[in-house]
Amino acid sequence: MAETEPRVGEQRPGGRATRVRTSVLEATSELLMEMGYDQFSVDDVASRAGVHKTTVYRRWPSKAELIADAVRVHSAEHVPIPDTGSLLGDLQALAGSVIANICSDDGSRRSRAIIAAAAHSPDLTASMNSFWAERFAMSVPIIERAVQRGELPPDSDADLIIAALIGPIWVRFLLTGEPIDDDLAHRVAQLVAAGATATTER
Amino acid sequence: MAETEPRVGEQRPGGRATRVRTSVLEATSELLMEMGYDQFSVDDVASRAGVHKTTVYRRWPSKAELIADAVRVHSAEHVPIPDTGSLLGDLQALAGSVIANICSDDGSRRSRAIIAAAAHSPDLTASMNSFWAERFAMSVPIIERAVQRGELPPDSDADLIIAALIGPIWVRFLLTGEPIDDDLAHRVAQLVAAGATATTER
């Protein structure tokens, strides 16, 4: 049916395919948070989402792919890649939305559930590694634009700069449990921007 | 018996208390890695270590305390706090031993098992948060010595500097799965040392 197969490039935000995707990925996140990775199946996801299981299997052949896609959609919505016009502004905005997500009840529960699952399920680890590598790659333009503006030299290590920005937030969230506030976004962005700039002045 | 109760300050590396502690904590780590946090009991630890269970309960009232202590001993052995005489040297040495530990088969398995357990067991989360806060506090002298040498100003944010150093290593280990090599220790130490120095020159 044409209804279920929108043409490429056609905007169908309320289309059936979009609704199915949303409810399948939402069901996946709920089951992961409620039960943990080992305790639910792709069939449970189909049943919770109210769709036929072949609909799920056709698009997502495994639980790991369901979870990676759920995380992908959540991140795209909650942690956009900023373009504020300056390196410091971009780093601060990115750290700020990572913090806002990780400190929200929903974002915190999702993140913990995924880390717990990925840490002991090798098949999920691979999918999550791909997701994270993709997310970090999406942040690389922040550094490229800073290079174009002359704020940073061409040989800047984009991956390292982004990891040094995000790393301290995850260290607090996962390891020390220390409070994470908006002030952290400001301080970590300042430290990393200063380091990236100064490293290159040598 | 005096044999089991060495006086405070007395060095008894081969004493019975030390041997018991070592075998109990080793049994704890093995069971955690083999079975996961939910699947073993304090009694299992006693049995694996070959000691009476009251010996274990007297010193470690819960699994969470056993695990936190096992991690504490492992870290003290494998990730010493350096004192090389310079900020860059110390940061590089600390990042280097975190990397060496996390990249070893044993260190990698331990770290994953603990993260997986802490992410879904609130009682363990609290013990592990204390352990990590303690570890980070142990690194603060690196920054204090740099302040005394005039490398950094007195208002340097020691916690943030250490977290920015360690964070990117954990990001690679837990999130992106990208290769971690000794070169990373050098690069992250340089970025963070430059940032900490430059931030304060404003």
Interface residues (C-beta under 8 A of the other chain):
Chain A: G36 R112 A113 I115 A116 A118 A119 H120 T125 A126 M128 N129 W132 A133 F136 D157 D159 L160 I161 A163 A164 I166 G167 P168 I169 W170 V171 R172 L174 L175 T176 G177 E178 L184 R187 V188 Q190 L191 V192 A193 A194 G195 A196 T197 A198 T199
Chain B: G36 R112 A113 I115 A116 A118 A119 H120 T125 A126 M128 N129 W132 A133 F136 D157 D159 L160 I161 A163 A164 I166 G167 P168 I169 W170 V171 R172 L174 L175 T176 G177 E178 L184 R187 V188 Q190 L191 V192 A193 A194 G195 A196 T197 A198 T199
